[in-house]
Amino acid sequence: MDKQATHPQLKRRLGVFAAVMLGLGAMVGTGVFVSTGIAAGLAGPAVIIAVVLAALVAVCNGLSSAQLAASHPVSGGSYEYGYQYLSPQAGFTAGWMFLLAKSASAATAALGFAGYLQHALEIRGDDTVLLALAAVAVLTGVVMAGIERSHQVNVAIVSITLGSLLLFVVLGLGRLDMDKFRPFMPRENGGFSLQAILSATALMFVAYTGYGRIATLGEEVRDPAHTIPKAIIATMSITALLYTSVAVVGVGLLGAADFSQATAGEAAPLAIAAESFALPYAAEVLSMGAITAMLGVLLNLLLGLSRMLLAMSRRSDMPATFRHLNASQTTPTHSVLAVGVLIGLLVLIGDVRVTWSFSAFTVLIYYAITNWAALRLADEQRLYPRWISASGLIACLFLAFWIQLQILLVGALLIAAGLLWQRWRRGRV
């Protein structure tokens, strides 16, 4: 018998609109407001190519996730798919990588929120970490209140975020300085640097991975066979267009070097770019959108991480206490609290570049397992051609090795540590 089915299940409350909004809340945040600046520092104006390449890889992964979630709609996403279609070790590695990657991403979102808030309010000093911790605490409380309250807060957050980004793109397209795009391709030792573009692509790929939140929340989606694929495709389409437009405007206004430097200084590159509009309150409006975007990402990551921890506890890969649901069966309360504490600890690192680079490697391994599991789907379960999953698998493994060597080595050690933990747990239950 499937271990998921032997435990109390979360109620199905989400339709297509709610799933799309949760996906956008998870995706339109740190990636567009922070990582575009980081990637521009690596690839220069060719960050635009990196954004498009990352989108293509993410589309393959998104379609793999969609067909897996449609056929197996439970909490846990690729953790469950790995168990169902591959092996316990593969499933555990996916879940372990998700916990590590998305906890780091959540810490990045919290730090990004603090950076934009300080920029908007002109706060001077070393309050970034304290502000980030406060955001984690407040949103942990929101998620504890249940999926419906989380959805209501998320809709408000996403609406403000999308409005501010559309304003940035519309105003910025008429003010582009084409000289900022020259030279377009990054150079190293007098020649074209493919490594720079691939490294930037790996970092930008993480910005697209919020669609996985829809799959991770599969147990709470109504009519998952139809809702999940529609929601993932809609979310991917909107986000890819938006990210590409923002990258063009950001580089065209500041230039790649200054765009990247804005991220290193205050983690607020788009707000700094908006200052060049010379329009009243333009930077303030964008800062407000960035603030809500970071909060939206953090909210959605708290939701996804807590559901992953719930799924892993059901299979005894994590302690049984994380299976606990509240009285209305809408929230895994112990899991939410544990995830909030973990994110808070990672916030103490205080550097968005470190947390984002670390999440890049781990999330690429996670989605490699997703695509591998999708290749095992029976023909009657398959919604899309097999080559899509094969392309996603190859691309994820390829990009994973363009992450900084020290990050790659730490990630490999953590995979080994996780598998040792799983073996120890299985020896006790």
SULMOLIN-V352743 format. One record per backbone hydrogen bond with DSSP energy under -0.5 kcal/mol. CO is the residue of the C=O (numbers start at 1). NH is the residue of the N-H. E is the energy in kcal/mol with one decimal. If there is no record, write none. Layout:
BEGIN
<<CO;NH;E> <CO;NH;E>>
END
This chain:
BEGIN
<<2;5;-0.8> <2;6;-0.6> <3;6;-0.8> <4;7;-1.2> <11;13;-0.8> <14;222;-3.4> <15;19;-2.3> <16;20;-2.8> <17;21;-2.6> <18;22;-2.2> <19;23;-2.3> <20;24;-2.9> <21;25;-2.5> <22;26;-1.7> <23;27;-1.8> <24;28;-3.0> <27;29;-1.8> <29;33;-2.7> <30;34;-2.3> <30;35;-2.2> <31;36;-1.0> <33;269;-0.5> <33;270;-0.5> <34;37;-0.9> <34;38;-1.4> <35;39;-3.0> <36;40;-1.9> <37;41;-1.3> <38;42;-0.6> <39;42;-0.9> <39;43;-2.6> <40;44;-2.0> <43;46;-1.3> <44;47;-2.0> <45;48;-1.8> <46;49;-0.7> <46;50;-1.7> <47;51;-2.4> <48;52;-1.8> <49;53;-3.0> <50;54;-2.6> <51;55;-1.6> <52;56;-2.0> <53;57;-2.1> <54;58;-2.4> <55;59;-2.2> <56;60;-1.6> <57;61;-2.1> <58;62;-3.2> <59;63;-2.4> <60;64;-1.8> <61;65;-2.8> <62;66;-2.4> <63;67;-2.0> <64;68;-1.9> <65;69;-2.9> <66;70;-2.1> <67;71;-1.3> <68;72;-1.6> <72;74;-1.6> <74;77;-1.0> <74;218;-0.5> <76;79;-1.9> <77;80;-0.9> <77;81;-1.8> <78;82;-2.5> <79;83;-1.5> <80;84;-2.7> <81;85;-2.8> <82;86;-1.9> <82;87;-0.9> <87;91;-2.7> <88;92;-2.7> <89;93;-2.4> <90;94;-2.1> <91;95;-2.2> <92;96;-3.2> <93;97;-2.7> <94;98;-2.2> <95;99;-2.4> <96;100;-2.2> <97;101;-3.3> <98;102;-2.7> <99;103;-1.4> <100;104;-1.9> <101;105;-2.3> <102;106;-2.4> <103;107;-2.1> <104;108;-2.1> <105;109;-2.4> <106;110;-2.4> <107;111;-2.4> <108;112;-2.7> <109;113;-2.6> <110;114;-2.0> <111;115;-2.4> <112;116;-2.5> <113;117;-2.5> <114;118;-2.5> <115;119;-2.0> <116;120;-2.7> <117;121;-2.5> <118;122;-0.7> <118;123;-2.3> <122;124;-0.5> <127;131;-2.5> <128;132;-2.3> <129;133;-2.5> <130;134;-2.0> <131;135;-2.0> <132;136;-2.1> <133;137;-2.2> <134;138;-2.4> <135;139;-2.4> <136;140;-1.8> <137;141;-1.5> <138;142;-1.5> <139;143;-2.4> <140;144;-1.8> <141;145;-0.8> <142;145;-1.0> <143;146;-1.6> <146;150;-2.0> <147;151;-2.3> <148;152;-2.2> <149;153;-2.2> <150;154;-2.4> <151;155;-2.4> <152;156;-1.6> <153;157;-2.1> <154;158;-3.0> <155;159;-2.1> <156;160;-1.7> <157;161;-2.2> <158;162;-2.8> <159;163;-1.9> <160;164;-2.1> <161;165;-2.2> <162;166;-2.4> <163;167;-1.8> <164;168;-2.1> <165;169;-2.5> <166;170;-2.7> <167;171;-2.5> <168;172;-2.2> <169;173;-2.3> <170;174;-0.6> <172;175;-2.0> <173;176;-0.6> <176;178;-0.7> <177;180;-2.0> <178;181;-1.5> <179;182;-1.6> <180;256;-0.6> <183;45;-0.5> <184;46;-1.0> <186;193;-2.4> <188;191;-1.8> <191;188;-3.1> <192;194;-0.9> <193;197;-1.1> <194;198;-2.5> <195;199;-2.6> <196;200;-2.1> <197;201;-2.4> <198;202;-2.3> <199;203;-1.8> <200;204;-2.7> <201;205;-2.2> <202;206;-0.9> <203;207;-0.6> <204;207;-0.8> <204;208;-0.6> <205;208;-1.5> <206;209;-1.2> <208;211;-1.1> <209;212;-1.5> <210;213;-2.1> <211;214;-1.3> <211;215;-0.8> <212;216;-2.8> <213;217;-1.8> <215;77;-0.6> <215;218;-1.9> <216;76;-1.2> <217;220;-2.5> <218;221;-1.2> <220;13;-1.9> <220;14;-2.6> <221;224;-0.6> <223;226;-1.6> <223;227;-2.7> <224;228;-1.7> <224;229;-0.5> <226;230;-1.4> <227;231;-2.5> <228;232;-2.5> <229;233;-2.3> <230;234;-2.3> <231;235;-2.4> <232;236;-2.5> <233;237;-2.2> <234;238;-2.1> <235;239;-2.2> <236;240;-2.5> <237;241;-1.7> <238;242;-2.0> <239;243;-3.0> <240;244;-2.0> <241;245;-1.9> <242;246;-2.4> <243;247;-2.4> <244;248;-2.1> <245;249;-2.2> <246;250;-3.0> <247;251;-2.2> <248;252;-2.3> <249;253;-1.5> <250;254;-2.2> <250;255;-0.5> <251;255;-1.7> <252;177;-2.4> <255;259;-2.4> <256;260;-2.3> <257;261;-2.2> <258;262;-2.0> <259;263;-0.9> <260;264;-1.8> <261;265;-2.1> <262;266;-2.0> <262;267;-0.7> <262;268;-1.1> <263;267;-0.9> <268;272;-1.8> <269;273;-2.2> <270;274;-2.2> <271;275;-0.8> <272;275;-0.7> <273;276;-1.5> <274;277;-1.8> <275;278;-1.1> <279;282;-1.6> <281;285;-2.6> <282;286;-2.1> <283;287;-2.5> <284;288;-2.2> <285;289;-2.1> <286;290;-2.5> <287;291;-2.6> <288;292;-2.4> <289;293;-2.3> <290;294;-2.6> <291;295;-1.9> <292;296;-2.5> <293;297;-2.5> <294;298;-2.5> <295;299;-2.6> <296;300;-2.4> <297;301;-2.6> <298;302;-2.1> <299;303;-1.7> <300;304;-2.8> <301;305;-3.0> <302;306;-1.7> <303;307;-1.7> <304;308;-1.9> <305;309;-2.5> <306;310;-1.9> <307;311;-2.3> <308;312;-2.5> <309;313;-1.9> <310;314;-1.7> <311;315;-1.1> <312;317;-2.5> <312;318;-1.1> <313;316;-1.4> <319;322;-1.6> <320;323;-2.1> <321;324;-1.4> <326;329;-1.7> <329;11;-1.6> <330;147;-0.5> <331;326;-2.1> <331;333;-1.5> <332;336;-2.2> <333;337;-2.2> <334;338;-2.2> <335;339;-2.5> <336;340;-2.3> <337;341;-2.0> <338;342;-2.3> <339;343;-2.6> <340;344;-1.9> <341;345;-2.0> <342;346;-1.9> <343;347;-2.1> <344;348;-0.9> <345;348;-0.6> <346;349;-1.7> <347;350;-1.3> <351;355;-1.9> <352;356;-2.2> <353;357;-2.1> <354;358;-2.0> <355;359;-1.7> <356;360;-1.5> <357;361;-1.2> <358;362;-1.6> <359;363;-2.3> <360;364;-1.6> <361;365;-1.7> <362;366;-1.9> <363;367;-2.3> <364;368;-1.6> <365;369;-1.8> <366;370;-1.5> <367;371;-2.3> <368;372;-2.1> <369;373;-2.6> <370;374;-2.1> <371;375;-1.6> <372;376;-0.5> <373;376;-1.3> <374;377;-1.3> <378;381;-1.5> <378;382;-1.0> <379;382;-0.5> <385;388;-1.2> <385;389;-0.7> <386;390;-2.0> <387;391;-2.6> <388;392;-2.1> <389;393;-2.4> <390;394;-2.3> <391;395;-2.5> <392;396;-2.3> <393;397;-2.1> <394;398;-2.3> <395;399;-2.7> <396;400;-2.0> <397;401;-0.7> <398;401;-0.9> <399;402;-2.2> <400;403;-0.9> <404;408;-2.4> <405;409;-2.5> <406;410;-2.0> <407;411;-2.5> <408;412;-2.4> <409;413;-2.2> <410;414;-2.1> <411;415;-2.0> <412;416;-2.0> <413;417;-2.4> <414;418;-2.5> <415;419;-2.3> <416;420;-1.9> <417;421;-2.1> <418;422;-2.5> <419;423;-2.2> <420;424;-2.3> <421;425;-2.8> <422;426;-2.6> <423;427;-1.2> <424;428;-0.5> <425;428;-1.5> <425;429;-1.1>>
END
